[in-house]
Amino acid sequence: MSIAGYLTGRLIVSKASKTSPDLDTPSDLSKAATDKISAALNVLLADAFALYLKTKNFHWHVSGRHFRDYHLMLDEHSDAIFATTDQLAERVRKIGGTTVRSIGQVAKLQTIKDNDESYVPPREMLRELMEDNKHVAAAMRKAHKLCDEHEDSGTAGLLETFIDETERRTWFLFEATRQEGSNAA
């Protein structure tokens, strides 16, 4: 038993150097796999928080003749996005990693760009969110590939569900922005 294990009365169960012995979760994944998958999931988590807040921002500030429909749709989307955050963070912990701890860390990791404009036309809001959701789906696919490489079927399965949900949001946003009688957005 190490000195830390002796002092805390806890057995260190992995070789993770950055993880406190009190948070050291057992996993059959290698440290390299845990580190890589956790890093990918933490970026997805940061993007989920960023996309959640952007979606809520647009939900609060949408205006115009489709206000009610867009307002309700964006509320549904934000709820679905927020629901992924706990599952992503808990998955990181299940495999022995640590996850984001602050808004500052989210800001450093996020790849979704914020929108702080005082006014955004409704159609532009939906188009921007559509592109952001496409970006998130692509990042999830890359993370899924990483999971496959390290035989982490639990995380891969979770990502498959989230990819489907993200594609559904992308589809709804696309359809809401289509021009009448055209497939052009």
C-alpha positions as semicolon CSV with decimal commas, in nm:
position;residue;x (nm);y (nm);z (nm)
1;M;0,000;0,000;0,000
2;S;0,129;0,348;-0,086
3;I;0,176;0,624;0,170
4;A;-0,139;0,797;0,039
5;G;-0,330;0,469;0,070
6;Y;-0,194;0,412;0,417
7;L;-0,284;0,765;0,532
8;T;-0,634;0,763;0,387
9;G;-0,706;0,400;0,451
10;R;-0,796;0,360;0,086
11;L;-0,643;0,129;-0,164
12;I;-0,537;0,295;-0,488
13;V;-0,708;0,093;-0,761
14;S;-0,554;0,238;-1,076
15;K;-0,238;0,402;-1,200
16;A;-0,405;0,739;-1,268
17;S;-0,155;1,001;-1,158
18;K;-0,388;1,304;-1,157
19;T;-0,675;1,137;-0,977
20;S;-0,706;1,176;-0,602
21;P;-0,703;0,838;-0,428
22;D;-1,045;0,932;-0,294
23;L;-1,180;0,953;-0,651
24;D;-0,984;0,667;-0,804
25;T;-1,253;0,452;-0,968
26;P;-1,163;0,098;-1,075
27;S;-1,174;0,026;-1,447
28;D;-1,043;-0,246;-1,673
29;L;-0,957;0,021;-1,931
30;S;-0,592;0,118;-1,953
31;K;-0,486;0,454;-1,813
32;A;-0,422;0,575;-2,169
33;A;-0,773;0,473;-2,275
34;T;-0,929;0,636;-1,969
35;D;-0,731;0,957;-2,029
36;K;-0,816;0,978;-2,400
37;I;-1,183;0,890;-2,365
38;S;-1,227;1,117;-2,063
39;A;-1,068;1,406;-2,251
40;A;-1,300;1,352;-2,548
41;L;-1,606;1,327;-2,323
42;N;-1,507;1,640;-2,133
43;V;-1,500;1,836;-2,459
44;L;-1,842;1,694;-2,544
45;L;-1,961;1,792;-2,197
46;A;-1,827;2,147;-2,236
47;D;-1,997;2,170;-2,575
48;A;-2,322;2,040;-2,425
49;F;-2,316;2,317;-2,165
50;A;-2,230;2,578;-2,431
51;L;-2,500;2,453;-2,669
52;Y;-2,753;2,433;-2,385
53;L;-2,693;2,796;-2,290
54;K;-2,697;2,914;-2,652
55;T;-3,023;2,726;-2,714
56;K;-3,174;2,879;-2,400
57;N;-3,050;3,223;-2,506
58;F;-3,227;3,187;-2,839
59;H;-3,534;3,042;-2,666
60;W;-3,553;3,353;-2,445
61;H;-3,489;3,599;-2,728
62;V;-3,672;3,454;-3,028
63;S;-3,933;3,683;-3,180
64;G;-4,156;3,704;-3,483
65;R;-4,451;3,526;-3,638
66;H;-4,326;3,176;-3,547
67;F;-4,247;3,277;-3,190
68;R;-4,457;3,014;-3,016
69;D;-4,338;2,721;-3,228
70;Y;-3,971;2,822;-3,210
71;H;-3,990;2,909;-2,841
72;L;-4,135;2,567;-2,755
73;M;-3,900;2,377;-2,986
74;L;-3,593;2,548;-2,843
75;D;-3,713;2,477;-2,490
76;E;-3,748;2,106;-2,577
77;H;-3,404;2,107;-2,739
78;S;-3,238;2,276;-2,444
79;D;-3,394;2,025;-2,203
80;A;-3,265;1,735;-2,415
81;I;-2,916;1,884;-2,437
82;F;-2,901;1,950;-2,063
83;A;-3,011;1,592;-1,996
84;T;-2,691;1,466;-2,161
85;T;-2,461;1,655;-1,925
86;D;-2,503;1,433;-1,620
87;Q;-2,473;1,115;-1,824
88;L;-2,154;1,233;-1,995
89;A;-1,996;1,344;-1,667
90;E;-2,095;1,024;-1,488
91;R;-1,955;0,814;-1,773
92;V;-1,620;0,988;-1,729
93;R;-1,628;0,899;-1,360
94;K;-1,738;0,538;-1,428
95;I;-1,430;0,474;-1,641
96;G;-1,197;0,627;-1,384
97;G;-1,154;0,981;-1,514
98;T;-1,236;1,319;-1,372
99;T;-1,463;1,571;-1,533
100;V;-1,512;1,946;-1,562
101;R;-1,537;2,138;-1,238
102;S;-1,618;2,495;-1,337
103;I;-1,756;2,736;-1,595
104;G;-1,398;2,846;-1,658
105;Q;-1,298;2,493;-1,748
106;V;-1,603;2,462;-1,972
107;A;-1,500;2,785;-2,148
108;K;-1,149;2,647;-2,208
109;L;-1,276;2,318;-2,352
110;Q;-1,582;2,420;-2,554
111;T;-1,563;2,421;-2,932
112;I;-1,914;2,566;-2,979
113;K;-1,890;2,939;-3,030
114;D;-2,098;3,165;-2,806
115;N;-2,343;3,414;-2,955
116;D;-2,365;3,734;-2,751
117;E;-2,538;3,945;-3,016
118;S;-2,815;4,172;-2,887
119;Y;-3,046;4,053;-3,167
120;V;-3,036;3,752;-3,397
121;P;-3,314;3,699;-3,654
122;P;-3,510;3,380;-3,578
123;R;-3,411;3,195;-3,895
124;E;-3,043;3,273;-3,829
125;M;-3,082;3,142;-3,474
126;L;-3,215;2,812;-3,601
127;R;-2,949;2,784;-3,872
128;E;-2,673;2,851;-3,621
129;L;-2,811;2,590;-3,383
130;M;-2,845;2,344;-3,672
131;E;-2,477;2,389;-3,758
132;D;-2,379;2,358;-3,391
133;N;-2,575;2,034;-3,357
134;K;-2,409;1,898;-3,673
135;H;-2,072;1,988;-3,519
136;V;-2,161;1,807;-3,196
137;A;-2,275;1,496;-3,387
138;A;-1,944;1,487;-3,576
139;A;-1,748;1,522;-3,249
140;M;-1,954;1,242;-3,096
141;R;-1,872;1,017;-3,392
142;K;-1,500;1,085;-3,341
143;A;-1,534;1,005;-2,971
144;H;-1,725;0,688;-3,063
145;K;-1,439;0,581;-3,289
146;L;-1,197;0,636;-3,000
147;C;-1,419;0,423;-2,777
148;D;-1,423;0,147;-3,039
149;E;-1,043;0,156;-3,057
150;H;-1,026;0,101;-2,680
151;E;-1,316;-0,148;-2,662
152;D;-1,526;0,084;-2,444
153;S;-1,869;-0,035;-2,552
154;G;-2,047;0,137;-2,261
155;T;-1,940;0,484;-2,370
156;A;-1,991;0,396;-2,737
157;G;-2,350;0,288;-2,667
158;L;-2,424;0,609;-2,479
159;L;-2,281;0,813;-2,766
160;E;-2,493;0,624;-3,019
161;T;-2,807;0,736;-2,837
162;F;-2,680;1,095;-2,814
163;I;-2,583;1,099;-3,183
164;D;-2,937;0,996;-3,276
165;E;-3,087;1,266;-3,052
166;T;-2,850;1,528;-3,194
167;E;-2,937;1,428;-3,551
168;R;-3,306;1,463;-3,461
169;R;-3,248;1,819;-3,339
170;T;-3,050;1,896;-3,654
171;W;-3,336;1,765;-3,868
172;F;-3,600;1,968;-3,682
173;L;-3,391;2,285;-3,706
174;F;-3,334;2,224;-4,077
175;E;-3,703;2,172;-4,146
176;A;-3,795;2,484;-3,950
177;T;-3,559;2,694;-4,164
178;R;-3,655;2,559;-4,508
179;Q;-3,789;2,797;-4,766
180;E;-4,142;2,722;-4,885
181;G;-4,151;2,458;-5,159
182;S;-3,776;2,410;-5,161
183;N;-3,521;2,179;-5,006
184;A;-3,285;2,475;-4,973
185;A;-3,233;2,604;-4,624
